[in-house]
């Protein structure tokens, strides 16, 4: 086991996100009650205050979450403020990441 020099932000959709998502699906209707697992974003492990950290990263995270539904930015909500982000997603933050695998971590630039 190794400790990784990263903290994390988990991002789980709330109903407002699913309400927006459902306009792109004809056959399915998603809900916050579906229990979709959160996405994990690695961040610095050296932080003391959460609010500045969220303010620093929310635009990139918001963009990524929206692009997983549609890459057409014209279909994204016009208002993508921190307040909207927090209404659309549940956020959890932590500072310790353990790697239980023996293989080296690999990353891909997006």
N, C-alpha and C positions, 0 to 999 in steps of 0.2 A: 504494500500500500504506500502511496505517495501523497503528500499534500501539495496541491497546486497553488501557485501564487496568484490566485484570482478569487474575487468574491462573485456574487451572482445576484441577478434580478430575475425572479420568475414572474411571468405575465400570463394571467388566465382571463379569458373573455367573460364579460358580464353580459346580461341580456341585451343591453343597448348595442353591443357589437353584433350579436346574433340577429337582432332586428335589421341592422344594415346588411348583414351577410345574406339573409333570406331573400332579398330582392334579386339575387343572382342565381338562385336555385329554384327550378320549377317543380322538381319531384320530391325534394326534401325540405324539411323545416327544422332548423337548428334551434336549440334552447340552452340556456345556462344550466338547466337541469340534466343535460346530457353527460355531464362529467368529463368534459374534454380536458386532457392533461395540459398543464401550462407549458409554455416555451421558456427556456432558460437562456439568459444572456450573461456572459461572463464579463466582469468588470474588475477594476482594481480592488485588491483586498485591503488597501490602506485608506480607509475613510472613517470619518467620525460623525458626520451629519448625513442623514438620508435625503432630505429635501433637495440640497444642491446636486446630489448625485442623480436624482430622478429628473430634475430640470435639465441637467447636462445631456441625458441620454434619451428622453422620452420621444423626441422627434424622429430619431433613427429607429427606435423600437416601433413606434406608431406606423411609420412608413413600411417597415418590414411586415408587420402584422396585416396591414391592409393589402400589401402586394401578394400575400399568400392567398387572398381571395380573388383579387383582380389586379393585373398589372397596369390597367388603364387608369392613370391618375385622374383623368377627367371624371371618373366614376367615384372617386374618393370623396368623402365629406369635405366641404370647403373649409369648415372650421376645425382645425386640428391643434387646438390649444392644450395646455396641460390639464385644464379643467375637464375638457372633453375626454382626453386620454384616461384620466382617473375615473370618469363615469363609465367608460367602456371596458376597463380592465382592472382586475385585482392584482396588486403588486405586493410581492414579498422580497425582502433583501436579506442576504447573509454574507458573511465574510470568510467562510471556510469551505474549501472544496477538497474532497479526498478522491483520489483516483485509485480504484480497486483493481484495475487492469494492469497487466505486465507490459503490454505493447505501448509504445510511445504515443502521445497525443498527436493527432494530425488535424490540420485546419485547412480550410479552403476560403479564399478571399471572395466575397460577394460583391 
